[in-house]
Amino acid sequence: MDIAKKFQALAKKYPQKPFVIFKDQTINYAEAAKRVSRLANALYKTGLKRGDKAVVYLPNSPEYIFSYLAVFSLGAAIVPLDARLTDEEIGGILRHSEAAIFINKSNIRKKLVKGRRLRLTRRPWPFFIIPPAQPANQRR
């Protein structure tokens, strides 16, 4: 089963139904589909393609789900990282993952760079920073 295609089909069938409820935020299928599409397009423009691997290092949030769906829609695979991993564990995973991109949030990037986790890989990592979501009433 193609999860990304199943999600798109459900988004067309139930656009106003809630897709995810996180804290005080409810995001319907239509809004989720827009966010996934924007993220997939941005990842594609950075060079992510079918067969690539994308490291996802995000806290529990809607962006975590959107990242998975966007990566899957491009035919790429996910390399998930748990925030509880040690520097050595993260370094080992990154060295062996052969990932094309590292998806995170800016505050996590600062933590990674400060903690020297990325230097363990001995290679530059292209970062894709997920911008903070704006509440619907603050968008133009």
N, C-alpha and C positions, 0 to 999 in steps of 0.2 A: 504494500500500500504506500502511495506517495502522500506523505503527511501534508506537504505544502499544497498539493492539488486538492486534497480533502478540505483543508482549511479554506481555500478560495471558494470551493463549491458551497460550503456552509455560510461563508460571508455573503455570497450572492443570494442564498436561500433565506437567511435570517439576518439581514443587515442591522436591524434595530435591537436584536436580542443581545443580552450581555455576553461578552466573550470572556472578560476577566474582571474580577473585583479585587482591588488591592488597596488596603487601608481605606481611605475615604473616596477612592476613585473607582468609577465603573466605566469600563471601555467596551463599547458595543462592537459587533463584528465588522461593521463598515469602517469605523475609526481604526480598528486593529489592522484591517486589510490595507488601509492607506499607509499606516506606519510601517508595516512589513514591506510594502511595495517601495516606499521611499528608502528604507534601509537596504533592501536588496539592490536597488539601482545604485546607491552610493557604494556598496561593496563591489558591485560589478565594475564601476568606474575606477576603483582602486586596483582592479585586476583579479579579483576572486572569480574563479571559474569552476566548471564541472570537474569533479575529481580532486579539487584542492581540499585542504583542511584549514579550518578556522578555529583558533583558540578563543574560547569564550570565558572571560573572567569577570563576572558581574555579580552583584548582590541579588538576592531574590527580589524581583521587580518585574513589571510588564515588559521592560526592555530585554530581559533575559529570554522571555518567551518569543518576543518579536525577532530577536537575533537568531534563535534556532530556526524559526520559520523562514526568515530571509535567506539564511545560509542554505537550508534545504531546498528552497525554491530555485537556487542557482545550481543545484546538483552537487554541492560541496558537502563535506562532513564536518561534524563538530568535535572539537577536543575540549571537553569541559574541565575547568580548573575549580577546585573547591578552595574557598578563602582560608580554610583551616590547614591547608598543606604547609609544610615547612619550606624554607628557601631551597633546600637541597632537593626536595620532592618536586617542586615546581621546575627547578632547573633541569632535572632528569626528564620530566615529561616534555618540556620544551625542546630539549636536545633531540629526543627521539620522535617527536610528533611530525616533523617535516611540514609544519603548518605554514600557510602562505600569509596569514594575517592574524593579528591579536586584537580582539574586540573587547573593549572595556570602557569605563567611565574615567573622566579626568582625575577624580580624586583617587581612584585605584591606581592609575598610572603613576601618580606622585608617590604612592606607597611602594609600588614595585621598584621604581627607580631609586628611591631613598633606601630601600632594603636590599639593594644590589641584586635582586632576584634575576633581572634580565641579563646582567653581566655574566651569569653562570652559563649562558647559552653560547657565548663567544660569537655571536652574530647579531647584526642589526635586525630589529623586528619592526615591520610596518605596523603602526598603531592605527586603529580605527576608533576614534572617540565618539561614543554615542552622546549626542547633545541632550541636556536635560529636557524632559517633556514639559510642555506648557499646558496648564489647564485650558480646556476648551474656551472658557470665557475670556482668556487673555490673548487668544490668537487673533490675527487680522483677518 
